[in-house]
Amino acid sequence: MEDKYDVAVVGAGPAGLEAARTVASRGWDVAVLESEGEEEYPAQSNKSTAGTFPRMMGSYNIPGDVVMHNTDSVLLESPDDFYRQARTGSVLDFGEFKEYMMDEAVEAGAEAFYSSRVNAPVVEDGSIQGVKYSGDEELYADIVIDAAGPGAPIAQDDDIGFIDLEPGNRAVGWEYLLEGLEPDAEGFADLTDSMMLRLDHDIAPGGYSWIFHTGEDQAKVGLCYIDNETHREYRGDDFNILDSLEEWIVDDPRFPEIKDREDIDPVERHQGSAHIQIPESVSNEGVMGVGDTVSTVDPLWGEGIDTGMKSGEQAGITALEALGQGRHGGEPDTSEKMMQRYDRRWREKVAPNRWKRDFMTHLIYNAENERYNTLMQQLKEKEGDSLRKLNEGKAREIIDIARLEDLPGLAKVTKDKIPEHPVIRKFKD
């Protein structure tokens, strides 16, 4: 077993494994350190709803074997209405997807270290030299890629870290894989072969809930919210995420056999968190962050696989460029300047509309339930890809649907989010 690698990847999620696959496939020595044991991986980290779309599947050659169900539409649902948009997608078995990515990384030449929880960087003379794991074990590498998620033991390190994930930007989610779905229940939109997202503060205050059809009578059912002022305003004093999820399942006629909470018998339970936050930086000298470590997840609807894979790929490309500087007898270029190539790629290729989507996230989650009902009507009345443009924060789309009642929320979100705009940040710096 080598004690020095070209790249050490912390965490075996999709983003980290794509980075590992990218670098190892070019012949470099890559170590992947995963906290779970080999036998149970990925049982404890099987936390994604894993709805995704053809671009991701095709770009990264993801096989149909990891797909639970293919879908043909996305639905937005409000308390009293819904809007359907035709869009092909896939709901993945996230555990099988991660196993596939691990196999791909290992086949490309990466070495997997299971039961290896990274707790800190190895720092010498102010520069990262590797990672500490499983207590006092050390592994050395020219470049470290932190793919450990919100825990981010390297990216949030006091000495060499570059991101501070704030509690007020933390999104929390719970999900059950359930049987007994009646997708075409009377009085509701037909959920057959669909991914449905519901905006309803009575169920998910300051967030959204969902039902993703996974075939026959099975579905992934969950809710999430951002733990911020909006959530606290809508939730009431006795909110509990599991209580709200299970009460919704009991009350919703799309699960006709579930009469009370004791009837709920999930096939699987998934729980996770991510931060909805615009990172000021995603790298430092000798280190990069990918996936949930640097809040790569789409802020509005939580789709994290596509953006996570992009971030892993771009970090891998940057690592290859840095390592390539040492091919002819020199040293790899792991300088802060070299790593900043990844920052540029992250902004341009991974999350090019991040500020706009973050703005729309807070604007939509601040709205009241009745406004969600009127939003569904407005979307039905508009043509083409209005939902996509609205998601992207297109100014014309916002103006077209704006109502007088939206002005207080618009003013509040604008006040909160303008200081985070990239142009304003650059001016302040």
N, C-alpha and C positions, 0 to 999 in steps of 0.2 A: 504494500500500500504506500503510495507516494505521500510525502508530507508537504509538497509544494506543487501548486497547480497554477495554470495560467488564469483561470477564472473560478471563483467559488460562488455558487448560487445558493442563497439562503431561502429555503422554502420550495416545496414541490407542487405549486399550483400551476395553472396554465401559463401565466406570464413568465414565471421563472423557468419552466420547462421549455418554453419556446426559445427563451434566451439561451438555455443550455444546448438545445438542439442546434440552433443557429451557429454557435461557436464550435461545438464539438464536431459538427459535420465538416468543418474545415481543418480538422486534424489537431486542434489545440486540446490541452488537458483541462477537463472541466470536472469539478466536484459539485454535486447537488446534495445539500444537507437538509434532511426532513425530520421534523420532530416525532412524527408517528413511527411506530414499528413497522417492519416489512409485512408482517402478517395482517395487521389491521388497516394499513393504508389502503384507501383514503377514508375510512369510516368516520373519523372524528372531524374531517375537513370537507365532508360532502355537503356543502352548505349553499350551493347556488341553485336557483330555479332553472337556470341553464336554457333559457329561451334565446335563440339566436337566429341568424338569417343567412341567405346563400353566400353573401360576400365572404363571411368568415369561413364557412364550410369549404368553399372553393379555394380561397387564398392559402389555406393551411392544410389542404388535402385531408380533411377530417372524414373518416369513413362512415358509412351509414350504420355500421355496427353499434355505434355509440348513441344513435338516435332512438329515443323512446317513441316519438310520434312526429310526423310532419304536419304542419298546419298551413292553412290557406288564407287566414284573415287575422287582423288585430282589432279588438273591440275596446272602445272607451265606454265606460258605464258610469252614470251618475245615479243619485238616489232614485230618479224617476224616468230616466231615458238612457239611450245609448247611441253610439255612432260606430259604424263598421267601416273598416278600410281593407280592401283586398291586398294582402301581402303574404307572400310565401315565407314560411319560417320552419324552424325545427326546435323541438324541446328535447334536450339531450339528457341522457343518464349521466349526471355530472361525475359520479364515481368512476364509471367506465371510461369517460372522456379523460379524466386525470390519469387513469392507468394506461390508456393508449399513449398519452403524451409522455409519460415516464418511460414506457417501452421505446418510444421513438428517440428520446434523449439518450438512453442507454445504448440503443443500437447504433446511434451516431458516434458513440465513444465516451459519453459522460459516465462518471462513476457515482453511484447512489450511496449515500450514507444515511441509513435509516436510524431511528431512535437517537437522533443527533440534534438536540435543541440548541440553537445558537443563542447566546446570551450577551455577547459584547464583541466589539472589534479588537483585533490585535493592533495596537498603535505603537509605532516607534518613531521618535523624533517628529511627532506631529502628523505622521502619515500612516494610513492604514496599510497593514501588511498581511492581513488575513482575519480569521474569526476565532473566537473562543466558543466551545460548544460542550455540552454534556458535563458541565462543571468546569474543570480546568484543562480539558483537551484543547489543543490548538491546531489549526490548519492554515497554512500560508498560501497566499495567492497574489498575483499581480493586480487583479481586479476583483472586486466583490460586487455582486448584484443582489440587493436586498429585495426579495420577493416574499417576505414573511407576512405581508398583510399589515393591518393596523398596529400590530405589536411593534413592527419595524425596529428591531434591536440595533441595527446598524444606522439606518437613515435618521433615527431620532437620538443617536448617541450625542452626549453633551460636547464631546471634543471634535468629532469629525462628521457629525450629522448635518442634515440640510433641510429637515422638515419638522414642523411642530403640529401634529394632528390635534385639533382643538375639540374638546368634548361637545361644544355646542354645534358642531358640524357632523356629529356621529349619527349615522342612519342605522336603525336596529330592525331586524326582520325575523319572523318565525314562519315556518311553512310545514304543512303536512302533505304527504302523498296519500290520497284517500281513494277508496273504492265506493261505488254507490252513486256516482254522478248521474243525474238525469239532464243531459246537456240541452235538451229542447223543452224545458219546462214552460208551461203555459204562463203567458204574461211577461216572459223574459226573452232576451235575445238568445238565439240558438248558438250555443257554445261549441257545437261540433267542429272539430278541427280548427279551433281558434285559441288565441291567447287573449284573455280578457283582463283589463286593468280597470279597477273601480275607484272613482274619486268620491269619497263619502266620509265626512268627519265623524259620523256616528259609529263607523267601523274602524277607520284608520285616521285618527285626528292628526292633521299635519303631514299626511302621507297618502298612501293608496293601498288597496288590497287587490288580490288577483285570483283568477282561476285559469290555469293552463290545462287544456285537454291533452291527456297523454295516451288516448286510445280507449275504445270501448267505454266502460263506466268509470274510468280512472282519471284523476286530475291532481295537479299540484295546486294547493290552496294556501294562500298566505297573506300576510300584511306586513307593512313596514312604515316607519315614520322617521323623520329627522328630529332628534331630541333637542329642540330649540324653543324659542318663545312662541311660535305659532302652534306647535304641538301642545304646549302647556296651556295655551289659551283655549283650545278646543277640547281637550281631553277630560276635563273635570277632575275631581279630587281622588277618585278611586279607580283610575284607569290601570288596567293590567293587560299587557299585550296578549297573553294566552287566553285570558277571560274573553277579551274582545274577539279574538279569532274563533274560539269555540262557540261563543254565543251567535256569531254570524253564521257559522256552519249549521247550527241548530235551527236558526230562524229562516235560512234561505231554502226555498222549496226545490232548489236544484239538487238537494240531498234529501230526498223524501223519506228514506229509511232512518234518518237520524232525528230522533224525537227529543232527546236531551243529551247532555254532555257525556253521560255514561255510555252512550251509543257510539261515540267517536273512537275509532280503533285504527289509527294511522298505520299504513304499511311502513312508512318511514317518517322521521321527524328531522327537520333541518333548521338550524339556527345560525345566524351570522350577523356581522356588522361591517360597515364600511364608512368612510368619511366623505362627505360631500363638500369638498374644499378645493379651492384653486391653489395648487402648490406654487410657491415663489421660485423654487428650484427643484429639480429631480436628480441632481448629481452633485458630487464634490470630487476632489482629487482621489482617484482610484476607486470610486464607488458610484453606483447608479441605483435608483429605485424603480421598480416596475409594479404594475398591477395595483392592488389595493394599498400597497405601501405608500404610493404617492397619489392616492385618490383618483385613480384612472377611470373608475366606474362612471358610466353615463349618469349625470346627476338627476335627470328628469324621470326616467323610467327604470333605472337600475341595471341596464344591460351592460354587463362587465366583461363578458368573454371576448367579444370582438376587440374592444379597446385594450383589454389586458394582453391579448395575443399580439396586437400591434406594438404595445410598449415593450414586450419581451423581444420581439423581432428587432426593433430599432436599437434597443440596448445591446443586443447581440451584434448588430452591424457596427455599432460604435466600438465595442470591445475588439472586434476583428481589426478595425482600423488602428486602434491603439497598440494591439499586439504585433501587428504587421510592421510597425516601426523598428522592431527588434529582430526581424528575420535575418538581417545580414550582419549579425555580430553586435548590433547596438542593443540598447535597453528599450523595452516597451515604453511608449509614451502614455503614462497614466496621469498626466497633469490635469489640473482643473480645466484648463483651456480645451484640452482634447475631450474631456468628459462633457463639456458644454455643447459639443456637437449633438449629444443625445437630448439636451434641453431643447435645442432648436427643432430637432426631429419630433420630439414629444408635442411641441406646440403646433407644428405644421402638419404632422401626419397622424398622430395619435388622438389629439383633442383640439382640432383647429378652431372649433366654435365653442370652446369650453365656457368662456365668460357669458356668452349669449344664452347657452343652455342652462347655466347656473342661474342666470337672471330669470328665465322662464320657469325654472323649478320653483323658486321662491314666490314668484308672482302667482302661479297656479295653486300652490299649496296654501297660500294666504286667502284664497277666495272662499266664499261661503257655499254651502250645499246648493242653495237655489241658483247660484251663479253657475254651478256645474251643470245644472239642468238646461239653462239657457245656452251654455257653451255647446252642448250636444246639438241643439237646434241650429245654432250658427254654423257648425261644421257640416251638418246635413245640407244646409242651404248653399254652401260654397262648393266650388267645383275643383277638380284636379287634386293637387298634393298640398292642400292648405294645411293639413295637420303636420306634414313634414316641415313646412315653412314656419309654422307656429312653434314647433319644437325647437327649431334652430334660432328662434328669437328674431325673426325677420321683422323689422320695424313696420313695414307696410301691413303685414298680417296682424300685428298687435293693434295698430290703429284701426284696421277694418273691423275688428271684433270688440274694440273697447267700448264700454258703456260708462255713463256718468258714475255708476256705483263702483267702478273699478279704480277711480282716481285716488282714493285714500291708500289702497293697497299698492298701486303703482308708485305713488309718491314715497311710501315707506320702503319698498324694495329698491327703488332708484337711489334713495339716500344711503341705504345699507351697502349696495353693490357697486355704485360708481367708484368708490375708492379702490375697489379690487380690479377695475378695468386695466388691462395691460398697458395702455397708453398712460394712464394716471400713475400707475406703479413706476413706469420707466421715468416719468417726469420727476417723481418724488425721489427716486434713487439718484 
